[in-house]
Amino acid sequence: MSKQLGFLHNSEKCIGCRGCEMACKNEYQSDASVRWRQVYQLREKDFSLPTRMFISVACNHCQNPECLRVCPVKAYTKREDGIVIHDQERCIGCKLCTMACPYDRPQFNTVVKKVEKCNLCYERLDQGQQPACVAACVPEALQLVEMTDELDLKTGVLTTLPGMPDPAVTHPSIRFIGPKQGKQIRRDV
């Protein structure tokens, strides 16, 4: 595999507006019961100092995707750029992938009785565009990045956050910039 694309979510910039979530819904017109991207507010008690923090999560396009490993009909494939694709035509709706994913990202569509998930807008990427969620993020808290050792070594870049599954299981292709914690002092200019 030549590269591994993924997301960088900056919690210092995210305001929890759900613009990314709505952009995904608008792009794919998915059923109301299915949310490929979701914005969550993390629990304040998981941090040492008071903080209000949101994260935006979708399929993490893991380096070792459990969904791909357990699918009995091989409805999942992984592209050369690391994007994990789900072929709904092959899907039989057994939900093994929904149970195997530690991030709970494949979503069962109760209308069509099959699983769906984020495909990182590969069609848009192939046309030189950003994923819908990234393009819609007004505060630029969500970015498409290439997973590299250099990214992981940058100060402030985290591989996980409190309450998330152990990244050693699937090696998710998402990184985080955590929030500034504690009292924020406003400095008038």
C-alpha positions as CSV (number, residue, x, y, z in Angstrom):
1,M,0.0,0.0,0.0
2,S,1.5,3.3,-1.0
3,K,-0.2,5.5,1.5
4,Q,-2.9,5.6,4.2
5,L,-5.4,8.5,4.1
6,G,-7.3,9.4,7.2
7,F,-8.7,12.3,9.3
8,L,-7.1,14.8,11.7
9,H,-9.7,16.2,14.1
10,N,-8.7,19.4,15.9
11,S,-10.7,19.6,19.1
12,E,-9.4,23.1,19.8
13,K,-11.2,24.3,16.7
14,C,-14.4,22.1,16.7
15,I,-17.5,23.9,18.0
16,G,-19.8,21.0,17.7
17,C,-21.9,22.6,14.9
18,R,-22.5,19.2,13.1
19,G,-21.8,20.8,9.7
20,C,-19.6,17.8,8.8
21,E,-22.4,15.4,9.8
22,M,-25.0,17.2,7.8
23,A,-22.7,17.5,4.7
24,C,-22.3,13.7,4.8
25,K,-26.1,13.2,5.0
26,N,-26.6,15.7,2.2
27,E,-24.0,14.1,-0.1
28,Y,-25.3,10.6,0.2
29,Q,-29.0,11.1,1.1
30,S,-28.8,8.3,3.6
31,D,-31.7,7.1,5.6
32,A,-32.5,9.0,8.8
33,S,-31.5,6.0,11.0
34,V,-28.0,5.9,9.5
35,R,-25.3,8.3,10.5
36,W,-22.0,7.7,8.8
37,R,-20.4,10.6,10.6
38,Q,-21.4,11.7,14.1
39,V,-20.4,14.5,16.4
40,Y,-20.1,13.7,20.1
41,Q,-19.4,15.8,23.1
42,L,-16.8,14.1,25.3
43,R,-17.5,13.8,29.0
44,E,-15.8,16.5,31.0
45,K,-15.0,14.0,33.8
46,D,-12.5,12.2,31.4
47,F,-10.2,15.2,31.6
48,S,-8.1,16.5,34.4
49,L,-9.3,20.1,34.0
50,P,-12.7,21.5,32.9
51,T,-13.1,21.4,29.1
52,R,-15.9,21.3,26.5
53,M,-14.7,19.1,23.7
54,F,-16.4,17.7,20.6
55,I,-15.2,15.0,18.3
56,S,-16.4,14.1,14.9
57,V,-16.1,10.5,14.0
58,A,-16.8,8.3,11.0
59,C,-15.2,5.2,9.6
60,N,-11.6,5.4,10.6
61,H,-10.4,3.5,7.5
62,C,-8.2,1.4,9.8
63,Q,-4.9,-0.1,8.7
64,N,-6.2,-3.4,9.9
65,P,-10.0,-3.2,9.6
66,E,-11.9,-5.7,11.5
67,C,-15.0,-5.2,9.3
68,L,-13.0,-6.4,6.3
69,R,-11.6,-9.4,8.2
70,V,-14.9,-10.7,9.4
71,C,-17.2,-10.2,6.4
72,P,-18.2,-13.6,5.1
73,V,-19.0,-12.3,1.6
74,K,-16.0,-10.0,1.2
75,A,-18.2,-6.9,0.8
76,Y,-15.2,-4.9,2.1
77,T,-12.1,-4.0,0.1
78,K,-9.2,-1.7,0.8
79,R,-7.9,0.7,-1.8
80,E,-4.2,1.5,-2.4
81,D,-4.7,4.8,-0.6
82,G,-6.0,3.0,2.5
83,I,-9.7,3.8,2.0
84,V,-11.9,0.9,3.2
85,I,-14.8,0.5,0.8
86,H,-18.0,-1.3,1.5
87,D,-19.9,-2.9,-1.5
88,Q,-23.6,-2.8,-0.5
89,E,-24.5,-5.0,-3.4
90,R,-22.4,-7.9,-1.9
91,C,-23.6,-7.2,1.6
92,I,-26.1,-9.8,3.0
93,G,-26.9,-7.8,6.1
94,C,-25.5,-10.3,8.6
95,K,-24.1,-7.4,10.8
96,L,-20.9,-9.2,11.6
97,C,-19.0,-6.1,10.7
98,T,-21.1,-3.9,13.0
99,M,-20.2,-6.2,15.9
100,A,-16.5,-6.5,15.0
101,C,-15.8,-2.8,14.6
102,P,-14.6,-1.4,17.9
103,Y,-15.6,2.1,16.8
104,D,-19.2,1.0,16.0
105,R,-18.9,2.7,12.6
106,P,-20.6,0.4,10.1
107,Q,-24.3,1.2,10.3
108,F,-27.2,-1.1,9.7
109,N,-29.8,0.4,7.4
110,T,-33.2,-0.9,8.6
111,V,-34.9,0.1,5.3
112,V,-32.6,-1.8,2.9
113,K,-31.6,-4.4,5.6
114,K,-27.9,-4.0,4.7
115,V,-24.9,-2.3,6.2
116,E,-23.5,1.1,5.1
117,K,-20.5,3.2,6.1
118,C,-18.4,6.2,5.3
119,N,-16.3,5.6,2.1
120,L,-14.2,8.8,2.7
121,C,-16.0,10.2,-0.4
122,Y,-13.6,8.4,-2.6
123,E,-15.5,9.5,-5.7
124,R,-14.9,13.1,-4.7
125,L,-11.2,12.4,-4.0
126,D,-10.8,10.8,-7.4
127,Q,-12.0,14.0,-8.9
128,G,-9.6,16.1,-6.8
129,Q,-12.1,17.3,-4.3
130,Q,-12.1,17.1,-0.5
131,P,-14.5,14.7,1.3
132,A,-17.9,16.4,1.9
133,C,-17.4,16.5,5.7
134,V,-14.0,18.2,5.4
135,A,-15.2,20.7,2.8
136,A,-18.1,21.7,5.0
137,C,-16.1,22.2,8.2
138,V,-16.2,26.0,8.6
139,P,-13.7,26.2,11.5
140,E,-11.4,23.8,9.6
141,A,-11.4,21.4,12.6
142,L,-11.5,18.3,10.3
143,Q,-8.8,17.6,7.7
144,L,-7.9,14.9,5.3
145,V,-4.3,13.8,6.0
146,E,-1.9,11.1,5.1
147,M,-1.0,9.0,8.1
148,T,2.8,9.2,8.5
149,D,5.3,8.8,11.3
150,E,6.0,12.5,11.0
151,L,2.3,13.3,11.8
152,D,2.4,11.0,14.8
153,L,5.5,12.7,16.1
154,K,4.1,16.3,16.0
155,T,3.5,17.9,19.3
156,G,-0.1,17.8,20.3
157,V,-1.2,15.1,17.9
158,L,-2.8,12.2,19.7
159,T,-3.7,8.7,18.5
160,T,-6.6,8.3,20.8
161,L,-8.8,10.1,23.4
162,P,-10.3,9.1,26.7
163,G,-13.1,6.6,26.3
164,M,-12.1,5.4,22.8
165,P,-11.0,1.8,22.0
166,D,-7.4,0.8,22.1
167,P,-5.9,1.9,18.8
168,A,-3.5,-1.1,18.8
169,V,-6.4,-3.4,17.7
170,T,-7.1,-1.9,14.3
171,H,-4.7,1.0,13.9
172,P,-7.4,3.6,13.0
173,S,-6.5,6.3,10.5
174,I,-7.6,9.2,12.7
175,R,-5.6,11.5,14.8
176,F,-6.6,14.2,17.2
177,I,-5.5,17.5,18.5
178,G,-6.9,17.7,22.0
179,P,-8.4,20.8,23.6
180,K,-6.8,23.3,25.8
181,Q,-8.0,22.4,29.2
182,G,-8.9,24.6,32.2
183,K,-9.9,28.2,32.4
184,Q,-9.4,30.1,29.2
185,I,-8.3,33.7,29.6
186,R,-9.6,36.2,27.2
187,R,-7.0,38.7,26.1
188,D,-8.5,41.8,24.6
189,V,-6.4,43.1,21.7
